[in-house]
Every structure is written in C-alpha cells, then in structure tokens.
Amino acid sequence: MIETLKRIETTRLDLQSVDLIFDEPFLLTVVWDKVRFDFYMRLKKKAENLFVFGNGAYDPNKMSLPVFQRHSWVGEIGESVIIYNDPTLYLGKINIGWGQGTVDRFYLRDISDILQVIIKKLNMSANQILFYGSSAGGFMALYLAGLIKGSRAIVNNPQTVVSNYYESHVYKMYECSYSGFSKEEIESKYRERLSVIEFYKEIGYIPNILYLQNMACEHDVQNHLQPFLGILKYSKQLFDEKSKVRFEFYYNEKQGHNPLDKSTTLYYINTYATSK
C-alpha cells in the first residue's frame, strides 16, 4: 500500500543533499516555489537502467492525488523505477494535464530538472534513462526525452499534439493552465509546449524513440501519428548520429486507444533497455 511507504519531503534547493532509499519503494516530494512534485521510487544500487513512467488520464472517482499509475508493476522490473505525478492535476478539476503547469511554470521542464538531479545522485548517464508512457503519459515521455538529451522513450498510442486531442479534455486543461487566454492565443504562444513536433523543431533534435501504435485507433493515427511522421519526413536535419525512431504497429479494435497489456509492455521496455 502506498500509504505505508516511507516518505521523504524536501525542497528543490535541498534535493542534492537528500539521502535516497534503495531496494524498497518510497515516496519523494520535492516542493519548489510552493508546487509539489511527487515521485514514487524504487531504486536499486546495481541497476543498469532507470525507467521513468508518467501517467495518462486518471479517474478522480477511483483515485486520489498524487497518481502513480503502474506502481504495482515495480516488483516485476529488475531496474530502478521512478513514477512521477503531473502537478498540473492539482490546478483544478481535470484528469489529464500533459505536464503543462501554468503560464509562468512549465512543469515538464521542472520535472526534467528534478530528474536530472536524481540521475546525477545515482551516478547514471542519460543513455541509461528510459521514459515510458501511453496517451498523455506518452506525450510527456516524448517531451522529457527531448529535454534530457541522450535518454530514450517508449510510447504507446501517445498524443503528439495536445490540441489535437478531444476538445473537452483539452479545454479543461486550458482553463486551469492558461486561464485568461483564448484558444487561439494559447495554441500560438505556447505551441512548443503543446506539440512535441514543434518542440523538436525548436531544439533541433529528435531523441531515440520506440513508438507503439494501435492502427485500429483512427483518432490516434490521424491526429497524432501522422503529424509525427511528417516531421520525420521533412526534418532529417533534426537527427544526430545517435537518433533513431522505430515504429511497431499492431491492430486491435477491442483495445482501441488503451495501451498494450502489462506483460507485452514490460517485454518491450526490457528488450529496448538492453538494445543500446
């Protein structure tokens, strides 16, 4: 049970001096200018890789914040694992936040900053870091892999352009994160936050990615996969000698937008982690 885990609470400034816990799960909360960044962690001293998971949509009627989806998988993973909660969810009655934060704070950049401190404390390098997520968690994984150059990402049915997702979810997030701005203003001023495609163009780099997509989900294919394929076709200059994007397509009408099952997902994660 998460409620019984050991807890460490610190500030961003004091994080560097915190003693992390190894070989058992614990919760880490980093308070940074009044924003809580919560992490579920299970670290192994001899781990060769660090898997970082993000959350897709959550049901507030079944879960309370912070949300750590897939934390029950940790016992079946032989590497270190960190699951981060998106603090955007604290801003209002929304169930997806895409790490957007506020006008003044882009939470994905803050999460990246915190993770890089932890990575350094673990004496690990970026090429040992593997981000995983599906849906909105896939969007955040793609973004974080771009922020931490040299890391990799596995994504399953991800959003690549937030504004292309279902309007009801997107507008609720806009109201929380970008209150006072019109839809047109948000999507113009913050386009690099809302699109991994625009973000990759901005930084001139595409990370190493394994993109898993159910081709039976037409909404995903038309609104997220196809725009992403576009940047690969017309932006070859964004690749460096280590960049590599691989696609695995499958077709399952029953699963739709839902991600692959646990055993299949863990197979991909473990296989990809050892294929450096």
C-alpha positions as CSV (number, residue, x, y, z in Angstrom):
1,M,0.0,0.0,0.0
2,I,1.3,3.5,-1.0
3,E,0.0,4.9,2.3
4,T,2.5,2.8,4.3
5,L,5.6,3.7,2.3
6,K,8.5,5.7,3.7
7,R,8.3,9.4,2.7
8,I,11.0,12.0,2.0
9,E,10.0,15.6,1.6
10,T,12.5,18.2,0.6
11,T,12.9,21.4,-1.4
12,R,14.5,21.8,-4.8
13,L,17.4,23.5,-3.3
14,D,18.0,20.8,-0.7
15,L,17.4,17.8,-3.0
16,Q,21.1,17.4,-3.8
17,S,21.9,16.6,-0.2
18,V,19.0,14.2,0.4
19,D,19.8,10.5,1.2
20,L,17.8,8.4,-1.2
21,I,16.4,5.0,-0.1
22,F,17.5,1.9,-2.0
23,D,15.9,-1.6,-2.6
24,E,12.5,-0.7,-1.3
25,P,9.7,1.6,-2.6
26,F,9.4,5.1,-1.1
27,L,7.7,8.4,-1.9
28,L,9.7,11.6,-2.7
29,T,8.1,15.0,-2.6
30,V,10.0,18.0,-3.9
31,V,8.5,21.4,-3.0
32,W,9.6,24.0,-5.5
33,D,8.2,27.5,-5.1
34,K,5.0,26.2,-3.5
35,V,4.5,23.5,-6.1
36,R,4.6,19.8,-5.0
37,F,6.4,17.4,-7.3
38,D,5.6,13.8,-6.2
39,F,7.5,10.7,-7.2
40,Y,7.1,7.0,-6.4
41,M,10.5,5.5,-6.4
42,R,12.2,2.1,-6.2
43,L,15.9,2.4,-6.7
44,K,18.4,-0.4,-7.0
45,K,22.1,0.2,-6.2
46,K,23.3,-2.1,-9.0
47,A,20.7,-1.1,-11.6
48,E,21.9,-0.6,-15.2
49,N,18.9,1.4,-16.2
50,L,16.4,3.8,-14.8
51,F,12.8,3.5,-16.1
52,V,10.7,6.7,-15.7
53,F,6.9,6.3,-16.0
54,G,4.3,9.0,-16.5
55,N,0.6,9.0,-16.1
56,G,-2.2,9.1,-18.7
57,A,-5.7,10.1,-17.8
58,Y,-6.9,9.2,-14.3
59,D,-10.4,8.8,-12.8
60,P,-10.8,11.1,-9.7
61,N,-13.7,8.9,-8.6
62,K,-11.4,5.9,-8.2
63,M,-8.0,7.6,-7.4
64,S,-6.8,10.4,-5.3
65,L,-3.8,12.6,-6.0
66,P,-0.9,12.1,-6.3
67,V,-1.4,9.4,-9.0
68,F,1.2,6.8,-9.7
69,Q,-0.2,4.6,-12.4
70,R,1.5,1.2,-12.9
71,H,3.2,1.3,-9.5
72,S,2.1,-2.3,-9.0
73,W,4.5,-3.3,-11.9
74,V,7.6,-2.3,-9.9
75,G,8.0,-5.8,-8.3
76,E,8.3,-7.3,-11.8
77,I,11.0,-4.9,-13.0
78,G,14.7,-5.6,-12.3
79,E,15.8,-2.0,-12.8
80,S,15.3,1.3,-10.9
81,V,11.9,2.9,-11.4
82,I,10.6,6.4,-10.9
83,I,6.9,7.2,-11.5
84,Y,6.1,11.0,-11.5
85,N,2.8,12.6,-10.8
86,D,1.8,15.6,-13.0
87,P,1.3,18.6,-10.7
88,T,-0.9,20.1,-13.3
89,L,-3.6,17.9,-11.9
90,Y,-3.6,19.9,-8.7
91,L,-4.7,23.0,-10.5
92,G,-8.4,22.1,-11.0
93,K,-11.0,19.5,-11.8
94,I,-9.1,17.9,-14.7
95,N,-8.0,14.3,-15.2
96,I,-5.3,15.0,-17.8
97,G,-2.7,17.7,-17.6
98,W,0.1,16.9,-20.1
99,G,2.7,18.5,-17.7
100,Q,1.6,21.9,-18.9
101,G,1.7,23.7,-15.5
102,T,0.9,27.4,-15.6
103,V,1.7,30.4,-17.8
104,D,4.7,31.1,-15.5
105,R,5.8,27.5,-14.9
106,F,6.1,24.7,-17.4
107,Y,6.0,21.6,-15.2
108,L,7.6,19.3,-17.6
109,R,10.8,21.4,-17.6
110,D,10.7,21.4,-13.7
111,I,10.2,17.6,-13.7
112,S,13.2,17.3,-16.0
113,D,15.3,19.5,-13.8
114,I,14.4,17.4,-10.7
115,L,15.1,14.1,-12.5
116,Q,18.5,15.3,-13.7
117,V,19.5,16.0,-10.0
118,I,18.4,12.5,-9.1
119,I,20.2,10.9,-12.1
120,K,23.4,12.7,-11.1
121,K,23.0,11.4,-7.5
122,L,22.6,7.9,-8.9
123,N,25.8,8.3,-10.9
124,M,23.9,7.4,-14.1
125,S,24.2,8.9,-17.5
126,A,21.4,10.0,-19.9
127,N,21.7,6.9,-22.0
128,Q,20.7,4.8,-19.0
129,I,17.4,6.6,-18.8
130,L,14.3,5.2,-20.4
131,F,11.0,7.1,-20.4
132,Y,7.7,5.2,-20.8
133,G,4.1,6.4,-21.1
134,S,0.9,5.9,-23.0
135,S,-1.6,8.5,-24.2
136,A,-0.8,11.7,-22.2
137,G,2.0,9.9,-20.5
138,G,3.4,9.1,-23.9
139,F,3.3,12.8,-24.8
140,M,5.3,13.6,-21.6
141,A,7.7,10.8,-22.2
142,L,8.5,12.1,-25.7
143,Y,9.0,15.6,-24.3
144,L,11.2,14.6,-21.4
145,A,13.4,12.5,-23.7
146,G,13.9,15.7,-25.7
147,L,14.7,17.7,-22.6
148,I,17.2,15.1,-21.3
149,K,19.4,14.6,-24.4
150,G,20.7,11.1,-24.8
151,S,17.8,9.4,-23.0
152,R,15.3,7.3,-24.8
153,A,11.5,6.9,-24.9
154,I,9.0,4.1,-25.4
155,V,5.5,5.4,-26.1
156,N,2.2,3.6,-26.7
157,N,-0.6,5.4,-28.6
158,P,0.7,8.8,-27.4
159,Q,-0.6,12.3,-28.1
160,T,2.0,14.2,-30.0
161,V,-0.1,17.4,-30.4
162,V,-2.2,18.2,-27.3
163,S,-4.6,20.5,-29.2
164,N,-5.5,17.6,-31.5
165,Y,-6.9,15.5,-28.6
166,Y,-10.6,15.6,-27.6
167,E,-11.8,19.1,-27.1
168,S,-13.5,18.6,-23.7
169,H,-10.2,17.4,-22.1
170,V,-8.1,20.0,-23.8
171,Y,-10.3,23.0,-22.9
172,K,-10.5,21.9,-19.3
173,M,-6.7,21.9,-19.1
174,Y,-6.6,25.3,-20.9
175,E,-8.9,26.8,-18.3
176,C,-6.6,25.6,-15.5
177,S,-3.2,26.2,-17.0
178,Y,-3.8,29.2,-19.3
179,S,-6.7,31.0,-17.7
180,G,-7.5,34.3,-19.4
181,F,-6.1,33.3,-22.8
182,S,-8.2,32.4,-25.8
183,K,-7.7,29.0,-27.5
184,E,-6.0,30.8,-30.4
185,E,-3.7,32.7,-28.1
186,I,-2.7,29.6,-26.2
187,E,-2.0,27.5,-29.3
188,S,0.1,30.3,-30.8
189,K,2.1,31.5,-27.8
190,Y,2.6,28.0,-26.3
191,R,2.8,25.8,-29.4
192,E,6.2,24.4,-28.3
193,R,4.7,23.2,-25.0
194,L,1.7,21.7,-26.7
195,S,3.4,19.8,-29.6
196,V,6.4,17.5,-29.4
197,I,6.8,18.2,-33.1
198,E,7.2,22.0,-32.6
199,F,9.4,21.3,-29.5
200,Y,11.8,19.0,-31.5
201,K,12.0,21.7,-34.2
202,E,12.8,24.3,-31.5
203,I,15.7,22.3,-30.0
204,G,16.8,20.8,-33.3
205,Y,16.9,17.3,-32.0
206,I,14.8,14.1,-32.1
207,P,15.6,11.5,-29.4
208,N,15.8,7.8,-29.6
209,I,12.2,6.5,-29.6
210,L,10.2,3.3,-29.9
211,Y,6.7,4.3,-30.9
212,L,4.0,1.6,-30.4
213,Q,0.7,2.4,-32.2
214,N,-2.6,0.5,-32.5
215,M,-3.6,1.3,-36.1
216,A,-7.2,0.4,-35.2
217,C,-7.5,3.7,-33.3
218,E,-8.2,6.1,-36.1
219,H,-8.2,9.2,-33.9
220,D,-4.7,8.5,-32.8
221,V,-3.4,7.7,-36.3
222,Q,-4.9,10.8,-37.9
223,N,-4.3,13.3,-35.1
224,H,-1.0,12.2,-33.6
225,L,0.8,9.5,-35.6
226,Q,0.5,11.2,-39.0
227,P,1.7,14.7,-37.7
228,F,4.7,12.9,-36.1
229,L,5.5,11.1,-39.3
230,G,5.5,14.4,-41.0
231,I,8.4,15.8,-39.0
232,L,10.5,12.6,-39.7
233,K,9.9,13.0,-43.5
234,Y,10.7,16.7,-43.8
235,S,13.1,17.3,-40.9
236,K,16.1,15.0,-41.4
237,Q,18.4,17.7,-40.1
238,L,16.9,17.1,-36.6
239,F,18.6,13.7,-36.3
240,D,22.1,13.4,-35.0
241,E,24.2,10.3,-35.4
242,K,22.6,8.6,-32.4
243,S,18.9,9.4,-33.1
244,K,16.8,6.5,-34.1
245,V,13.0,6.3,-34.3
246,R,11.4,2.9,-34.6
247,F,7.7,2.1,-35.0
248,E,5.8,-1.1,-34.0
249,F,2.3,-1.1,-35.5
250,Y,-0.4,-3.5,-34.4
251,Y,-4.2,-3.8,-35.0
252,N,-6.7,-4.4,-32.2
253,E,-10.2,-3.0,-32.5
254,K,-11.1,-4.1,-29.0
255,Q,-8.2,-2.3,-27.3
256,G,-8.6,0.9,-29.3
257,H,-6.7,3.7,-27.5
258,N,-6.0,1.6,-24.5
259,P,-2.3,0.6,-24.1
260,L,-0.9,-2.9,-24.6
261,D,-1.2,-5.3,-21.6
262,K,1.4,-5.4,-18.9
263,S,3.3,-8.4,-20.0
264,T,3.7,-7.1,-23.6
265,T,4.6,-3.6,-22.4
266,L,7.3,-4.9,-20.0
267,Y,8.6,-7.1,-22.8
268,Y,9.1,-4.0,-25.0
269,I,10.6,-2.0,-22.1
270,N,13.1,-4.7,-21.1
271,T,14.1,-5.5,-24.6
272,Y,14.5,-1.9,-25.6
273,A,16.5,-1.2,-22.5
274,T,19.1,-3.8,-23.4
275,S,19.3,-2.8,-27.1
276,K,21.6,0.2,-26.8
